Amino acid sequence: MENKILGIHHITAIAGGAKRNFNFYSKILGLRFIKKTVNFDDPGTYHFYFGDEKGNAGTILTFFPFGEGIQQGRKGSGMATEIGYSVPKGSLEFWIKRFERHNVIYNKPDVKFGEKYLTFLDPDGLKLELIESKTTDDRKAWETEDIKIDVATKGFHNITLTLNNIKATAAILTDVFGYKLIDQEKNRYRFATPAIENAAIVDLVELPNERGGHVANGSVHHVAFRVKNDEILMHFREVIDTLGLGVTTQIDRQYFHSLYFREPGGVLFEIATENPGFTIDETLENLGTALKLPPKYETSREQIESLLVKIN
């Protein structure tokens, strides 16, 4: 098996109110709520996972909703600043009407790299885009009563990183991850991996004078890239360690195994395995219905549940 990065695995962001976050992504945006667990480093805080029916890599958006008192983040250099979702062609009008009905802040549609897109903000100020991809996206969307297959999100299209200088970050993408520069529009450089068809794009925006961003409420915490299994994960650990980027040891995240490092531009990257998946502790039909805790916290379940707000 080749040692390949298979595009985006998941993206993790920070939110304020848990119930507001749950309602926006599961009800207004129509993603499937696939896992309700806790922050493994702070079990008094939820960790929410949203995705497609099965929680396939390339569709998983996760949140740490730290509560209403959390400091607001600030967009800037050294961070991921836009999350792009793939949607069917001709669906943006549906989304505009839906956003107006639910008082979602959005901009009028525009075009970049030959693709029509719609920018909007979630309730905490996180910037997202719905993009009518010019490449075929055959992924099966999660359908709800309000949002049918012909307009529903299919999973990630791209992630955008804002940097003062893209050179070192681009080298990680091309020399380590196997991405290729496929297009450029002004100061936006588009990289994609040929290893996978979807969730394959990273855009680097170069802003030399942009001040550093602050990761807090309404901002992306980290971007995770996908590998097939633990063996390939550890191959990449060896490569990254050789570069002196301070990579972690392998960490068990219950539903995947991970390692973390900061790429030279300052963005926190994760590499995560496909295994063991989200049905390890719930059936496919019951994903997201119960609070799932890692074994080390089970003895504290009652205390943890008392700290967490009810969301549904």
N, C-alpha and C positions, 0 to 999 in steps of 0.2 A: 504494500500500500504506500502511495506517495505521501510525503510530508507536505501537506497543503493546508493553507488557510482557506476556509470555505465561506468567505464573506462574513457578514455580521451575524453574531449569535444572538445577542440581546443588547439593549441599551437601558441603563439605569439612571433615573433622575430623582430629584428631591422635590417633595410637595409639602403643603401645609396641612390643611384639614383632611383627615382620612376619608370621611364620608363624602366630602365634596369631590375628592379625587376619584373615588370609586364610582360615584354617580356620573361624572363627566366621561370617563373612559369606557365604562360598561354600557351606559344608557345613551349618551349623546353621540359619542364616537362609534359605539357599537362593537367594541372589542370583547372577546370572551374573557371573563375573569377566571383564570386557570389555577391560581394558587394564592391562598391567604396564609402567610406565615409571618415570621418576625425577623427583624434585623438580627443576624446571628451575633453581632457585636454589641447590640443594644436591644435586648428582648422586650423592653417596654414599648418598642416602636414596631408597627407593622412593616412587612415587606410584601407588597402587592405585585402580582404578575398578571399581565394582560397579553393576549395573543390570539392565535387562530384556534380552531377546534381542539387540536392536539398539543398546542404549545410548541409548534415546530420552530427550530432555530431560524432566525431571520424575520420572525414575527413578534418576538417577545419584548415588550416594554415593561419595565419594572419601576416601582417607586418605593422610596422611604418617605412616608407621610409623617413628618416630625411634629405636626400640630400647628395651631394658629400663631404661636409666639415666635416661630422661627424667623431669623433674619432673611430679608429678601436678597436674592443673588443679583449679580451684575454681569451682564454680557461683556466679554472682552477677549483679549488674546490668551492663548494657552488653554482653550476650552472648546468643547463641542457646543455649537450654538444653534443648530437647526436639525430637526429630525424629519426626514422625508418618508412619507408613506406612498406606496403605489396604489392607484385607484383606476378603475376602468375608464376608457375614453368616453367622453360625453357626460361624466358624472358630476362635474364641478358645479353645474347649475343646481343640482339636487342639494349639494353640500352648502351652497350659498344660502338657499332658502332655509335649510335646517339650522344653520348658524344664526341667521336672523331671528328665527323663531325662538331659539334658546339663548339669545343675547350673547353670542360668542363673538369676540373681536376678530375681524379678518380684514385682509386687503383684497382689492379686486384682482382677478387672475392676471398672470403675466406669463412670460415664456423665457426659459433659459435652456441652453443646449437643445433647442428644438422641441422642448416638452412644456406643455401648458401646466401651470401649477397655481395653487391657492394657498396663501400663507394665513395662519391663524394662531391664536394664543389660547392655551388652556387657562383655567381659573387662577393659576399661580404665576402666569406670565411665561410659561415654557413655550418656545417658538417651534411650531410644527408646520409641515407642508403636505398637501395632498397633490400628487404628481401623476399626470397621465403619461405613463412611461411609453417611450417610442419602441421599446423592446417588448417582446411577448412575455406576458406574466400569466402562466397557467395555474398558479397557486389557487387553491380553493379557499374562498373567503368565508369568514364566519358570518352567518346571516341571522338577523334579528327580525322581530315583527315589524319594526319601522325601517330597517335598512336591509334591502334585498341584495342578492348576489350581483346584480348589474351595476350597483353603485358602491358596494362595501369595500373597505380597505383590504388589500391582499397581503400586507406585510411591509417590511421596510423596502424603500427604494434606495435611500442613501443616508449618510450622516455627513454633516458639514463641520469642519474644524476651522477655527479662526486663529491665525498665527501671525507673529511679527515677521517671521521668515520661514518659508516652507521647506527649505532645502533639506534639513536634517530629518524632518518628519517624512518627507517624500522618500528619502533613502530607506527608512524603515519599511514603508509600504512596498517599495519596489524590490529592494535587496533582500529583505527578510520575509515579508508576507507574500511576495510574488505578484503584486499589483502592477499595472501598467498605466502610464499617462495616456488617456484616450482623447482628451479634448481640453480646450482652454477658452475662457471668455474673460477678457481683461485680467483681473487679479484672482479669478476663480479657476482652479486647476482640478480637473476631474480624473480620478484614478479608479480603475476597476480591476477585479480579478477575473481571469478567464476560467477559473476553477468551478464557477457556479454561475447560474443565469440570473438569479434575483438576490436582492439584499447584498449586492456585489460592489456598490459604489461608495467611495469616500471622496468628498470635495474638500480641497484645501483652499481657504481664502486668505490671501496675504495682505496684511495691513501693518506696515512697518511702524507706524506711530500710534497704534491702538494700545491703550493701557491694559494691563492684565485684568482678566475677569475675576469674579469672586463666586465660587461654587456654594450656593445655598438654595433657598426656596426658589422654585421655578427655573432650575438649571440642571444640566446633565452632569451626573456624578462621574460616570465612566462609560466607555464603549467596549463591548466584549466581541471578540472575533472567534469564529467557530473552527474547531478541529474535530476529526472523526472520533478519536479515542485518546486514552491516557498515554499511550506510547508516543503518539505524534505530539501531544501536549508537552511531554518531557523533552522531545527533540527541540522544540522551540525554546524551551526554558534554557537549554544548553547554549543555543545560538545567542539568545538575548543576554545571558549571563556573560558570555564572551565579550559582548559589546560594552560591558560595564554599566548597564542601565538599572541595576538594583532590583532585579526580578525576585519575587517572593518564591517560597517553596510552594508545592502543590497544596491547594486548600479544598476541602470537601464542602461543597455548597448544597449537599443533599440531592439536588436534581442534576447537577453537573459538577465537574472538577475543574478548578481554575488556578491560574497564576496571574499576577498583576505586576505592571511596571509603568513608569511614566516615560512616554516617548520624549525625545529631546525638546519638543515645543511646549511640554508641560501637561499635556492631556493624559489622564489616567487610562491606560489600556488594560484590558483583561483578555486572556485567551481561555476559552471554555470548551469543554467536551460535549458531544451530543449525548453521551451516556451519563447517568442511567435514565434520565427523562422524568417527566412530571407524573407518570402513572405509577411511580414506585410506591406511593402511599395513598393514592386515590384511584378509583376506576376512571376511565375516560368520561363516562356519563356524569360522574360526581365531582369533576375537577372544580376546585374553588369553593366548595360548599362548606368545608369545615376548616377550623384553624389547625394547621399542621405545624408541629414543633420538632426541631431536631432532638434526638434522644437525650442530649445533655440537659435540656430544659423541661423534659416531661414531668419531673418531680416538682417543678415550680409552676405547673400549668394553671392552677387556681389563682395564684398570685399574679401571673402574667395576664390572664384573662381579665382580672379586675382592673388592670391598668389600661386596657385597650378599649377604645370607644366602639360602640355597636355601629355597624355600617349597613346591615340589611336584615 
